[in-house]
């Protein structure tokens, strides 16, 4: 079963994307901040807006191994939000790693999570989330994947 991890990106300033586009560069600091923002936005429960989430994704995304459009990714995120209206994600201190080369950054972090299903049952666990961002796509996510380390699969 695929583990979908939504990263909260509601409070992201557009400055990160703009600077990546203007300079055709993306640095580790920008990639780390993008990951933190994405995680923060995703845990805004059912209040996560599609518009806020759409700013994080490129037009085409390799999403858990499948080549999808941004709209397909957002539809999957909506399904996940309906199934798990309450979500909490914390980046494990010291686990966020980034590497950048030629306008492409890979950001990876271990997330401790807790989520509550529609029926009130809660699940906890940890996963390693990996996002690939590119300057040519304005610092947006072009690949998202995760691996469950502990908990529900």
C-alpha positions, 0 to 999 in steps of 0.5 A: 500500500502506498503511503501518501505523505502530504507536506504542508506548504500553505505559508510558503512565500512566493519568494523561493520560487521567484528567486529560483526562476530569476537566477535559474539556480536553487540552493540547499537553503531554499530546498530545506525551507521548501521541505519545511514549508511543505510539511507545515502546510500539509498538516493544516488538517482539512483546511489545506487549500488546493491553491496552496498545495498547487503552488508546490508542484510542477505541471508534471510530477513523478508521484510515488513512481507514477508520472502524473499531472499536477491535477492528478496529484492534487486529486490524490491529496484531496482523497487523502485529506478526506480519509485522514482529516487530522494529520500531524507531521514533525521533521525529526531534528537533524534528519533533513538532508539536501543535495543540489546540483545544476538547478536540481535539489533533492530534499529528504527528511524523516517525519514522525506522524500521527493521523486520525481517520474519518472513523476516529481511529488514529495511526502513528509512524515515521516515514522518510519523505523525499522531494526533488525540486528543480529551478527550471520549474520555479523550485517546485516539486517534480518528484515525491516519494516516501518510505514508511519506516514504522507504523501503518503501511 
